[in-house]
Each structure stands twice: as C-alpha cells, then as structure tokens.
Amino acid sequence: MDQLFNKAEFYLALQSCGLGVIVGVIFAIFGLKPPSPDNIAGIMGIVGIFFGWVIMGYYFK
C-alpha cells in the first residue's frame, strides 16, 4: 500500500508549518495583518491554483 507521506515529505511539511508559525508570530509582534484573503472566493482561488499545479505536474511527468 502506498503511503500518504514518506519521511522526507513529512519532515518538509513539518518544516513548512514551523516556518509559517514563526512568520505568523512576527506578523503578530508588529501588529500586521497576515497576507491572506479575507473571503471564501480568495481562498478558493488559492486552492484552485494549487490543484491546477498538481494536475499539470501529473500530466507532464
């Protein structure tokens, strides 16, 4: 059975999450609003970009 993540991908995901937390703390310290969309349309646009990247990566491999 294929694993969802191998060790390298899991560690990379943890590092990315940790970096996101650090950047979030920096934004909070300076009282800045994080650079993210405020509505569902913006969030779905980001999700669509990601899925487009995944689909095209699958077809071009």
C-alpha positions in Angstrom: 0.0 0.0 0.0 1.3 3.5 -0.9 2.0 5.8 2.0 0.5 9.2 2.0 3.8 10.7 3.0 7.3 9.3 3.1 9.7 10.5 5.8 11.3 13.3 3.7 7.9 14.7 2.7 6.7 14.6 6.3 9.7 16.5 7.6 9.4 19.0 4.8 5.8 19.6 5.7 6.7 20.0 9.4 9.4 22.5 8.5 7.0 24.5 6.4 4.5 24.5 9.2 7.1 25.6 11.7 8.2 28.4 9.3 4.6 29.5 8.9 4.2 29.7 12.7 7.4 31.8 13.0 6.2 34.2 10.3 2.8 34.4 12.0 4.5 35.3 15.3 6.5 38.0 13.5 3.3 39.5 12.0 1.6 39.4 15.4 4.5 41.1 17.1 4.5 44.0 14.7 0.6 44.2 14.6 0.4 43.4 11.0 -2.4 41.5 9.3 -1.2 38.3 7.6 -1.2 38.3 3.8 -4.2 36.1 3.2 -7.6 36.5 1.5 -10.5 37.7 3.7 -13.2 35.9 1.9 -14.1 32.4 0.6 -13.5 33.5 -3.1 -9.9 34.3 -2.4 -9.3 31.1 -0.5 -10.9 29.0 -3.3 -8.7 30.9 -5.8 -5.6 29.7 -3.9 -6.9 26.2 -3.7 -7.6 26.3 -7.5 -4.1 27.4 -8.2 -2.7 24.5 -6.2 -4.9 21.9 -7.9 -4.0 23.3 -11.3 -0.4 22.9 -10.4 -0.9 19.4 -9.1 -2.9 18.3 -12.2 -0.4 19.8 -14.7 2.5 18.3 -12.8 0.8 14.9 -13.1 0.3 15.2 -16.8 3.9 16.5 -17.6 5.7 13.8 -15.6 
